[in-house]
Amino acid sequence: MRPPESHMANRQSTESPVPLISIVIAVYNDWKLLDRCLRSLAGQVAAPKFEVIVVDDGSSESAPEHILQWNASFALLSLRQSHQGISIARNFGVRRSTGSVLLFVDTDCRFHQNCLAALASTMDSFPQEGYFQLRLTGAYTTLVGRVEHLRLLALQNFLLQADGHIRYLNTAGFATRRSRLEVDKGLFEPAALRGEDTLLLANLILRGELPLFASAAIVEHAIPLSLLGYITKDIRSAYLEVRTYDMIAALGVRVRITNRERLRMLISMWKASRQDSIGRLTWFVLSGKQTLRWMASVASRCLPHRGIPAGEKFD
């Protein structure tokens, strides 16, 4: 295995205080998307001190210079490893982080201007809480963005508990206090090629914990795919998640919603989307996508397990 490489850019001086938040972003060839994500971080208002740790999971090229130039706006550490998957990449980033809070996002995410300030405020208000799910939205400028927005809105509303916790965990915007994890061991299961965040949620449920919903800390999940690409990726994800859901089943934890709950969500989404014709179209597209995903998940369990090629892109 090739040893990891690192590039240190604009690290804090010895006199500078340790950053409050370490933002860990795993990347695999998505440099253009990452650039947009970092741009949104550079525009944060009243943000606490933070660092960004980019973990390149064996991309075809190392981090371009325009990515490293964001060190003019914040502390940036660029790491590189051979292609091993998103879980291992994130764990690598955790080990090299210094902040007392670990925040995980994807390359196709964009932070609202006050996101980090709102997250810090929420964590200060609830010092007993260790895990935080940020509010996720979709980009409302495209059909795919509207579909994603409706999906996220329905999930977060439906899975939000009366006490402010949420039975949902999505690493497009998830934070944890450093004190709640074993840094050397890592946070994510390396064997989980996809659905690693759902497996983490299952383990939290086993311990009687759920993330607190940080509703004021907003991250936009801006998926840069065509409708066909969006649906195809979702179907493929259902196949990759089979192994992860087998691990969850072995824990004896239920994380998937029941068919009755799914129907209630569809009705709720219909009510939320029927204000205009675009909203109704969004609902039909989302319903069709979710049906295809469910069919792919069922079908994948009937196929012999062939493993995943080493060069396969997991996220």
Number of C-alpha atoms within 10 A of each C-alpha: 6 8 8 14 13 14 12 13 16 16 13 14 8 7 6 9 10 16 18 18 26 27 23 26 26 27 25 22 17 16 20 13 19 22 18 18 21 22 16 17 24 17 14 16 13 12 19 16 17 22 25 24 25 26 29 30 25 19 18 10 10 16 20 11 8 11 18 18 13 19 19 11 13 19 19 26 22 20 22 24 20 16 21 18 25 26 24 23 27 24 22 24 29 27 14 15 22 18 21 17 23 24 27 21 22 21 25 20 25 28 24 18 19 17 25 25 18 21 24 17 15 19 21 11 10 10 9 8 18 19 25 25 28 27 21 24 22 23 19 15 9 16 17 25 23 23 25 24 21 22 21 17 17 16 17 20 12 17 13 16 14 7 8 12 19 22 22 21 26 20 18 23 24 23 28 21 19 20 11 13 14 11 16 11 12 17 21 17 18 17 14 23 23 23 22 23 21 22 24 18 22 26 16 16 16 13 9 8 17 24 24 25 24 26 17 17 24 22 23 22 23 24 17 14 14 13 16 11 12 16 20 15 14 18 21 15 19 22 18 20 19 20 19 20 22 11 16 19 14 9 13 10 15 12 16 11 11 10 9 9 12 15 12 13 18 18 13 14 22 18 13 16 19 14 10 10 10 13 20 17 16 25 24 16 18 21 17 13 20 17 13 17 21 15 13 17 19 14 12 18 12 8 9 7 10 6 8 11 7 9 11 11 16 17 16
